[in-house]
Each structure stands twice: as structure tokens, then as C-alpha cells.
Amino acid sequence: MEHGSLINTTVVGMTWLMMAVVLVFAYLLGKNLKRFPSKVQYVFESLTSFIVYTLEDAMGSYGRKFFPLIAGLAVFILFGNLMGLIPGLSQPTANLNTTLALAIISFLVYNYEGIKKHGFINYIKHFAGPVPWMAPIMFPIEVVSHLSRILSLSFRLFGNMFGDEMVVLVALMLVPFLVPVAGEFIVFANSFLQTFIFCILTVVYIATAIEEHEEEHVGY
């Protein structure tokens, strides 16, 4: 599957195919919205409400601003993960290039929001910690810690989805007639789990970036 290549035409093709399916599905769903929702509409309305409540719980009413970002990440990652359930198709999220791009988006957004809310100088000061004499030690540690979030987000999603593919492929070779159902269930369940983890970590990073300075200055 050329997982290690810099430009993987299969992954690019799967990504565009997935996005096209999502856009068509979204168009059809939005075109047929009803006051008394169908089962499909009810499921997506429930997921929308869950995302909104999660954002408001983490950041108050300010969190609604990030609904397009978190919902977009959730849809992209979930549908990308679920493509592994369809014979002949591969998961875009099982390629490190894709997950790294998603992690960089998360990293840039939460740092941008932190700088926008507190100003560049105040935001950078946070990296030095509350104790001035420890600043030379804390600053590089904090910088490395924040940069490591890119690796953490990207490798966690990539590792789990790539691992799913390998487990299912190996199992199919060993027990071709008994394992497919179990393998598909593993991919299905893990697709939702990894989507939730990636999105909730992004929410936490954003919430921390825009709130941590306020907490540090209480009582000053």
C-alpha cells in the first residue's frame, strides 16, 4: 500500500473519493431535513448536539466558534477510518501523511487561538512557567512538549488504523472464513474511538491555550 511513500496516489485517491461521498451525503441529508427527523437525521442531530455540548463544557459559549473545525475533523477522520470496512478500499487515516496533516492543523489552530486571545508575548511567557529562575529550564521543555503533540496526535491515529489493517489482513490469511466479521467489528469500533480521541484532544489543547493564562494571573 506504499504507506511509507511521500506521495501515495492510492491514499490521495481514497481521500478524494471519501470527501466526494461525504459531500454528496451531506447534500442529500441537508436537502431532506424534516421537522420530525428520520432515524438517520436523528443520529446526526444527536452527534451535532454532542459536539456542541462538549465544546461548551470545555470553553463555554466561546466553544461554539470551533464547531466547524471539530465537526470537520470528526467527519473526515471517521469516514476515512470506516473506508477500511469496504473491500478493495484503504483508509486514508492509515497513512502517516494524512494523520500528520491533521495533527498540524490542530497544532496551528490552538496556538493561533492562544496568541490571538492573550497576545504573542504573554502566550510565549507561559512557556517560561510561573517561576522566573526556572525559565531557562522550563521554556525548552514546554516547547518540546507542545511540538510533541504533533507526533502524539499523528502517530496515535496512524498507528491504530494501520495496525487495524495489518491485524485484519493477517487474520484473513490465517483463518479466511471465520475472522472477517470479527476483523470488521474491530475496525468499526476503533474507527469511532480514534475519532473521539483525536477530536477531544484538540478540544482540550484549544481550551488550555485560551484559558491557562487567565488561571495563572488570578490574584495578581
QUIKA-V949356 format. One record per residue. N is the residue number from 0. RES is the residue in one small letter. NEAR is the number of other ideal C-beta (glycine too) atoms within 10 Angstrom. Layout:
n->N res->RES near->NEAR
n->N res->RES near->NEAR
//
This chain:
n->0 res->m near->15
n->1 res->e near->12
n->2 res->h near->15
n->3 res->g near->9
n->4 res->s near->12
n->5 res->l near->6
n->6 res->i near->8
n->7 res->n near->20
n->8 res->t near->9
n->9 res->t near->15
n->10 res->v near->23
n->11 res->v near->14
n->12 res->g near->13
n->13 res->m near->23
n->14 res->t near->21
n->15 res->w near->11
n->16 res->l near->13
n->17 res->m near->21
n->18 res->m near->15
n->19 res->a near->10
n->20 res->v near->12
n->21 res->v near->16
n->22 res->l near->10
n->23 res->v near->10
n->24 res->f near->14
n->25 res->a near->12
n->26 res->y near->10
n->27 res->l near->10
n->28 res->l near->13
n->29 res->g near->10
n->30 res->k near->7
n->31 res->n near->10
n->32 res->l near->11
n->33 res->k near->8
n->34 res->r near->4
n->35 res->f near->6
n->36 res->p near->13
n->37 res->s near->12
n->38 res->k near->6
n->39 res->v near->12
n->40 res->q near->15
n->41 res->y near->12
n->42 res->v near->11
n->43 res->f near->17
n->44 res->e near->12
n->45 res->s near->11
n->46 res->l near->14
n->47 res->t near->12
n->48 res->s near->10
n->49 res->f near->12
n->50 res->i near->19
n->51 res->v near->15
n->52 res->y near->11
n->53 res->t near->17
n->54 res->l near->23
n->55 res->e near->14
n->56 res->d near->11
n->57 res->a near->18
n->58 res->m near->18
n->59 res->g near->11
n->60 res->s near->8
n->61 res->y near->16
n->62 res->g near->21
n->63 res->r near->13
n->64 res->k near->12
n->65 res->f near->22
n->66 res->f near->15
n->67 res->p near->9
n->68 res->l near->18
n->69 res->i near->22
n->70 res->a near->16
n->71 res->g near->13
n->72 res->l near->20
n->73 res->a near->20
n->74 res->v near->18
n->75 res->f near->20
n->76 res->i near->26
n->77 res->l near->20
n->78 res->f near->19
n->79 res->g near->28
n->80 res->n near->26
n->81 res->l near->18
n->82 res->m near->22
n->83 res->g near->26
n->84 res->l near->15
n->85 res->i near->10
n->86 res->p near->7
n->87 res->g near->4
n->88 res->l near->15
n->89 res->s near->21
n->90 res->q near->28
n->91 res->p near->30
n->92 res->t near->32
n->93 res->a near->26
n->94 res->n near->26
n->95 res->l near->19
n->96 res->n near->18
n->97 res->t near->24
n->98 res->t near->27
n->99 res->l near->17
n->100 res->a near->13
n->101 res->l near->22
n->102 res->a near->24
n->103 res->i near->13
n->104 res->i near->15
n->105 res->s near->23
n->106 res->f near->18
n->107 res->l near->11
n->108 res->v near->18
n->109 res->y near->24
n->110 res->n near->16
n->111 res->y near->13
n->112 res->e near->20
n->113 res->g near->24
n->114 res->i near->16
n->115 res->k near->12
n->116 res->k near->15
n->117 res->h near->20
n->118 res->g near->12
n->119 res->f near->10
n->120 res->i near->8
n->121 res->n near->14
n->122 res->y near->20
n->123 res->i near->15
n->124 res->k near->16
n->125 res->h near->18
n->126 res->f near->15
n->127 res->a near->15
n->128 res->g near->16
n->129 res->p near->11
n->130 res->v near->9
n->131 res->p near->9
n->132 res->w near->8
n->133 res->m near->12
n->134 res->a near->15
n->135 res->p near->9
n->136 res->i near->12
n->137 res->m near->18
n->138 res->f near->16
n->139 res->p near->11
n->140 res->i near->12
n->141 res->e near->16
n->142 res->v near->12
n->143 res->v near->9
n->144 res->s near->12
n->145 res->h near->16
n->146 res->l near->11
n->147 res->s near->10
n->148 res->r near->17
n->149 res->i near->17
n->150 res->l near->11
n->151 res->s near->13
n->152 res->l near->23
n->153 res->s near->22
n->154 res->f near->15
n->155 res->r near->16
n->156 res->l near->25
n->157 res->f near->23
n->158 res->g near->14
n->159 res->n near->19
n->160 res->m near->27
n->161 res->f near->20
n->162 res->g near->13
n->163 res->d near->23
n->164 res->e near->17
n->165 res->m near->11
n->166 res->v near->16
n->167 res->v near->19
n->168 res->l near->12
n->169 res->v near->12
n->170 res->a near->16
n->171 res->l near->14
n->172 res->m near->9
n->173 res->l near->9
n->174 res->v near->12
n->175 res->p near->9
n->176 res->f near->6
n->177 res->l near->11
n->178 res->v near->17
n->179 res->p near->14
n->180 res->v near->8
n->181 res->a near->12
n->182 res->g near->21
n->183 res->e near->15
n->184 res->f near->11
n->185 res->i near->17
n->186 res->v near->19
n->187 res->f near->15
n->188 res->a near->11
n->189 res->n near->17
n->190 res->s near->24
n->191 res->f near->14
n->192 res->l near->12
n->193 res->q near->22
n->194 res->t near->22
n->195 res->f near->15
n->196 res->i near->15
n->197 res->f near->26
n->198 res->c near->21
n->199 res->i near->14
n->200 res->l near->17
n->201 res->t near->24
n->202 res->v near->23
n->203 res->v near->12
n->204 res->y near->20
n->205 res->i near->26
n->206 res->a near->20
n->207 res->t near->15
n->208 res->a near->22
n->209 res->i near->22
n->210 res->e near->17
n->211 res->e near->14
n->212 res->h near->17
n->213 res->e near->10
n->214 res->e near->8
n->215 res->e near->14
n->216 res->h near->11
n->217 res->v near->6
n->218 res->g near->4
n->219 res->y near->4
//
